Amino acid sequence: MRIGMILDDVFPPDPRVENEAITLVNSGYDVFLFCLQNGNQKTNELINGINIRRYKFSKLTHKLSALSYDLPFYKMIMQPKINHFIKKNDINFLHIHDIRIAEAVFQANKKHQLKTVLDLHDNIPENMKFYPHLNKFPGKYIISPNKWRKKENEFILKADKIITVSPNFSENIIKKNNIETKKMVVVPNTVRQSFYKDAIYSDIIKEKYSNKFVVLYLGDTNIRRGLLTAIRATEFLSKKIANFKLVIVGQNTTDSILKEETKKLNLESFIDFEGWQDVSLFPSYIVASNICISPLYRSIQHDVAYANKIFQYMSFGKPILVSNAIAQKEIVERVHSGLVHEEKNKDDFSSKVLELYQNKEKAEELGKNGKLFIENEFSWELTSQALVKLYNEL
C-alpha cells in the first residue's frame, strides 16, 4: 500500500516526518513524501527508503502560506500540485502533516476519495498568538488565529484518523470536537535509539565546556519557549555557581530580544548563543551539560504537548528542569527525572538549579531515572507502534 505524506516545507530536515516515514517503510508500506523544493535539491530522490517528490515554490508562495485561511491563493497554488502527486504516485492513503496545507489536500482529495490521516504536530492556532509577525502591522490585521481554529476543527471532523503528540492534546481535541476516542492516536515526539546509542561526539564542544557548570537549552528559541526566565536567572546563578554557563543551542526570529536582555544585564560572558547546530551535535552538547532545561511559558499548546528536547535530555541521563506547563510537568514528576519550576519565575528557576548543583547524588538519580524511562518505555521504536497499528487498521 502507498502512503502519501504531505509536508508544505523542505525536506530534510524534519525529524518527526522522517521518523514516521521510516517506521512505516520498515513495516512494509511504500511511503511517498510531497514536499517543497529548495535550491538545487533533486525533484525525485530516495532517502532512507522514503520516496521524496519535491515541488517548486516561490518566495511569494511561502509568504502566502501564512494567509492560508485568510485568503484563497495558497490553496489555489498547492491544490493542483497535490492532485498531480496523488495521481502520479498512485497513492492509497493521505497523511497530512499539520493544518497549513490541509485544505488544499482535502480539496484535491475530492476527486480521489482516499482515507486521510491528520497529523497535528502542534496547536498552530494557539502558537500563532506568539508569532512576531502577528503582533505587528500588517499581520496583526490580516491574519486571524480564530479562522485557523475554525478550519482546524473542520479538518479534525473530516479526517479518518487524527494523530497528536500527547494524551493531553488528544483529550483536548476529543472534548472540543465531540469525537470518538478511537479516532485519536497518540504518537509522541520521542527519540530514536540511534540518537543516544550511535552518537558521535565532538572534542571541540567537550573541551569548550570541560570546566564549566552548564545549563543547556536545545531547540527553537521563540520567546514562548521561556528563555528569558533562564537569562534573568543567570544574573543570580552566575554569582552562586563557579564557572556557570547558560548554553542556548537554537534560533528564532525573536533572538534579538534574548540578546538585548543578556546585554542589558551584562551577562554576555555567562551565556553562549550557539545558534542553530546540526542535530548530530546535540549529543555532544547534552553530554557536556550538567542540567538541561525546558522553561516553556504556559499556554493551551504547551499545557498539552511535550517538547521533544526533554526526551533527548533524558536519553543521556541528564537531570532536567522544566516549567509547570502541564504535559511536561506531569511526565517529569511521574518518571522522577527532574524538577519543576513555576513558569516565568526566575527566582524559582534559580532555586531549582541550585538544588541540583548542591545535591549531586539527587541530580544523578534523577538523570538515571530519565534514562531508564527512555530505554524501557519511551524510545521511538516503542512508541511508534501506535502509528503502524493505525495504518494496519485503515
Backbone hydrogen bonds, N-H to C=O, Kabsch-Sander energy under -0.5 kcal/mol:
donor,donor_aa,acceptor,acceptor_aa,energy
3,I,1,M,-0.6
3,I,30,D,-3.1
4,G,2,R,-0.5
4,G,93,F,-3.2
5,M,3,I,-0.8
5,M,32,F,-2.9
6,I,95,H,-2.9
7,L,5,M,-0.6
7,L,34,F,-2.6
9,D,7,L,-1.4
11,F,36,L,-0.6
18,E,14,D,-2.7
19,N,15,P,-2.8
20,E,16,R,-2.5
21,A,17,V,-2.5
22,I,18,E,-2.7
23,T,19,N,-2.1
24,L,20,E,-2.1
25,V,21,A,-2.4
26,N,22,I,-2.7
27,S,23,T,-0.8
28,G,25,V,-1.8
29,Y,24,L,-2.4
30,D,1,M,-2.5
31,V,29,Y,-0.6
32,F,3,I,-3.1
32,F,30,D,-0.5
33,L,51,N,-2.9
34,F,5,M,-3.4
34,F,32,F,-0.6
35,C,33,L,-0.5
35,C,53,R,-2.0
36,L,9,D,-2.4
37,Q,55,Y,-2.3
39,G,37,Q,-0.5
41,Q,38,N,-1.3
45,E,52,I,-1.8
47,I,45,E,-0.6
47,I,50,I,-2.2
50,I,47,I,-2.5
51,N,31,V,-2.7
52,I,45,E,-3.5
52,I,50,I,-1.0
53,R,33,L,-2.8
54,R,43,T,-3.3
55,Y,35,C,-2.1
57,F,37,Q,-0.5
62,H,58,S,-2.1
63,K,59,K,-2.1
64,L,60,L,-2.3
65,S,61,T,-1.1
66,A,63,K,-1.2
67,L,64,L,-1.9
68,S,65,S,-1.4
70,D,67,L,-2.1
71,L,67,L,-2.7
76,M,72,P,-2.0
77,I,73,F,-1.9
78,M,74,Y,-2.5
79,Q,75,K,-2.4
81,K,77,I,-0.6
82,I,78,M,-2.3
83,N,79,Q,-2.4
84,H,80,P,-2.2
85,F,81,K,-2.2
86,I,82,I,-2.5
87,K,83,N,-2.2
88,K,84,H,-2.9
89,N,85,F,-1.6
90,D,87,K,-0.8
91,I,86,I,-1.8
92,N,2,R,-2.8
93,F,2,R,-1.8
94,L,115,K,-2.5
95,H,4,G,-2.8
96,I,94,L,-0.5
96,I,117,V,-3.1
97,H,6,I,-2.4
97,H,95,H,-0.6
98,D,96,I,-1.1
98,D,119,D,-2.4
102,A,99,I,-0.8
103,E,99,I,-0.6
105,V,101,I,-1.6
106,F,102,A,-2.7
107,Q,103,E,-2.4
108,A,104,A,-2.2
109,N,105,V,-2.3
110,K,107,Q,-1.1
111,K,108,A,-1.2
113,Q,109,N,-3.5
115,K,92,N,-0.6
117,V,94,L,-2.8
118,L,161,K,-2.6
119,D,96,I,-3.1
119,D,117,V,-0.7
120,L,118,L,-0.8
120,L,163,I,-2.8
121,H,119,D,-1.1
124,I,122,D,-1.3
127,N,123,N,-2.4
128,M,124,I,-2.4
129,K,126,E,-1.2
130,F,127,N,-2.3
131,Y,128,M,-1.4
134,L,131,Y,-1.4
135,N,132,P,-1.5
140,K,136,K,-2.5
141,Y,138,P,-1.9
142,I,138,P,-1.1
143,I,139,G,-2.1
144,S,142,I,-0.5
147,K,144,S,-0.6
148,W,144,S,-1.6
149,R,145,P,-2.2
150,K,146,N,-2.2
151,K,147,K,-2.1
152,E,148,W,-2.5
153,N,149,R,-2.2
154,E,150,K,-1.9
155,F,151,K,-2.5
156,I,152,E,-2.3
157,L,153,N,-1.6
158,K,154,E,-1.6
159,A,155,F,-2.4
160,D,116,T,-1.7
161,K,116,T,-1.5
162,I,183,K,-2.7
163,I,118,L,-2.8
164,T,185,V,-2.2
169,F,304,V,-1.1
170,S,166,S,-2.0
171,E,167,P,-2.6
172,N,168,N,-2.0
173,I,169,F,-1.9
174,I,170,S,-2.6
175,K,171,E,-2.2
176,K,172,N,-2.1
177,N,173,I,-2.2
178,N,174,I,-1.2
179,I,174,I,-1.0
183,K,180,E,-1.5
184,M,181,T,-1.9
185,V,162,I,-2.4
187,V,164,T,-3.0
187,V,185,V,-0.6
190,T,188,P,-1.9
191,V,378,F,-0.5
195,F,192,R,-1.6
196,Y,192,R,-0.6
196,Y,193,Q,-0.8
197,K,193,Q,-2.5
198,D,194,S,-1.8
203,D,201,Y,-0.6
206,K,202,S,-2.0
207,E,203,D,-2.6
208,K,204,I,-2.2
209,Y,205,I,-1.6
210,S,207,E,-1.0
212,K,209,Y,-1.5
213,F,243,N,-2.4
214,V,212,K,-0.8
215,V,245,K,-2.6
216,L,214,V,-0.6
216,L,291,I,-2.8
217,Y,247,V,-2.5
219,G,249,V,-2.3
221,T,251,Q,-0.9
225,R,222,N,-2.7
226,G,223,I,-2.0
229,T,226,G,-1.1
230,A,226,G,-1.0
231,I,227,L,-2.6
232,R,228,L,-2.5
233,A,229,T,-1.9
234,T,230,A,-1.3
235,E,231,I,-0.6
235,E,232,R,-0.7
236,F,233,A,-0.8
237,L,233,A,-2.6
238,S,234,T,-2.5
239,K,236,F,-1.2
240,K,236,F,-0.7
240,K,237,L,-0.7
241,I,237,L,-2.4
242,A,240,K,-0.5
244,F,241,I,-1.3
245,K,213,F,-2.3
246,L,270,F,-2.9
247,V,215,V,-2.6
247,V,245,K,-0.6
248,I,246,L,-0.5
248,I,272,D,-3.0
249,V,217,Y,-2.9
249,V,247,V,-0.6
250,G,248,I,-0.7
250,G,275,G,-0.8
255,D,252,N,-1.8
257,I,254,T,-1.4
258,L,254,T,-1.0
259,K,255,D,-2.5
260,E,256,S,-2.1
261,E,257,I,-2.0
262,T,258,L,-2.0
263,K,259,K,-2.3
264,K,260,E,-2.5
265,L,261,E,-1.8
266,N,263,K,-1.3
267,L,262,T,-2.7
270,F,267,L,-2.1
271,I,267,L,-0.9
272,D,246,L,-2.7
273,F,271,I,-0.6
274,E,248,I,-2.6
274,E,272,D,-0.9
275,G,248,I,-0.6
281,L,278,D,-2.4
282,F,279,V,-1.5
285,Y,281,L,-1.8
286,I,282,F,-2.6
287,V,283,P,-2.7
288,A,284,S,-1.5
289,S,286,I,-1.4
290,N,214,V,-2.8
291,I,214,V,-2.0
292,C,319,P,-2.0
293,I,216,L,-2.8
294,S,321,L,-2.1
296,L,294,S,-1.0
297,Y,224,R,-2.5
303,D,299,S,-2.2
304,V,300,I,-0.5
304,V,301,Q,-1.2
305,A,301,Q,-1.2
308,N,306,Y,-0.5
310,I,307,A,-1.6
311,F,308,N,-1.1
312,Q,308,N,-1.6
313,Y,309,K,-2.8
314,M,310,I,-2.1
315,S,311,F,-2.0
316,F,312,Q,-0.6
316,F,313,Y,-1.5
317,G,314,M,-2.6
318,K,313,Y,-1.4
320,I,337,S,-1.6
321,L,292,C,-2.5
322,V,339,L,-2.3
323,S,294,S,-2.0
324,N,341,H,-1.0
327,A,303,D,-0.6
329,K,325,A,-2.4
330,E,326,I,-2.7
331,I,327,A,-1.8
332,V,328,Q,-2.2
333,E,329,K,-2.3
334,R,330,E,-2.1
335,V,331,I,-2.3
336,H,332,V,-1.6
337,S,332,V,-1.6
338,G,332,V,-0.5
339,L,320,I,-2.2
341,H,322,V,-2.6
345,N,342,E,-1.8
346,K,344,K,-0.9
349,F,345,N,-2.4
350,S,346,K,-2.5
351,S,347,D,-2.3
352,K,348,D,-2.0
353,V,349,F,-2.0
354,L,350,S,-2.5
355,E,351,S,-1.9
356,L,352,K,-1.8
357,Y,353,V,-2.3
358,Q,354,L,-2.7
359,N,355,E,-1.1
363,A,359,N,-2.1
364,E,360,K,-2.5
365,E,361,E,-2.1
366,L,362,K,-2.6
367,G,363,A,-2.2
368,K,364,E,-2.4
369,N,365,E,-2.3
370,G,366,L,-2.0
371,K,367,G,-2.1
372,L,368,K,-2.3
373,F,369,N,-1.9
374,I,370,G,-2.1
375,E,371,K,-2.5
376,N,372,L,-2.4
377,E,373,F,-2.4
378,F,373,F,-1.8
380,W,191,V,-3.0
382,L,379,S,-1.0
383,T,379,S,-2.4
384,S,380,W,-2.5
385,Q,382,L,-1.0
386,A,383,T,-1.2
387,L,384,S,-1.0
388,V,384,S,-1.4
389,K,385,Q,-2.4
390,L,386,A,-1.8
391,Y,387,L,-1.7
392,N,388,V,-2.3
393,E,389,K,-2.1
394,L,390,L,-2.1
